Amino acid sequence: MNAAAESRSATRRGHRNAPLTPEGRLRLCVRIDAGRPIAHVAVEAGISRRCLAKWYARWRAHGENGLLDSSSRPATSPAPHPRGHR
C-alpha cells in the first residue's frame, strides 16, 4: 500500500485521541462532568453541541457502552405489500 492510501486508511479509522472514537467521547463526557459547559467542550472538539449532548446522555444512561458505535440498520423493516409492488 502506498503512503497516500495508508494515510486515507488511517484517517478513516481515526486515532486513539480522536474525539469521535469511544475513548475520545469518554474524555469529552468527563470534561462535562468536571463542570465545563457542553457547548464549550463541543466547540473545542469541533463537533456540534447536539451531538455531544446525545453522547453525554448515552454515557449517563449506559456508561462506557453507551459511547460505542452502534448499527444504523433499522430495528424493523416494512412488511411487503400483499399484492406485490405498485
Steps between C-alpha positions, in 0.01 A plus 500: 500500500638844412534788747189685373282189534638433850425858599140475375454170681637642826273805468190282467596291804593804701759494772476425869468866601246597234178648645281264298639175644334350808808598703480857372127516575569385855761775547247759382234368741745509789576864418128581518475320836792710621286811450579615146191609303396258224510778241862589587617139491323445167663805340843392626447151354364633169162327530145625545355563843206277408729208416696536822182531706379174346828320587493646850142380558592153374805493727292600802239234421723209389855577610788443259291255294276793405794660319565206268405522135168333428346367183297740287290208373132550584359272770207411275427518134165565331299192409468432128178613338260203471442554125867547413654831416305781348 
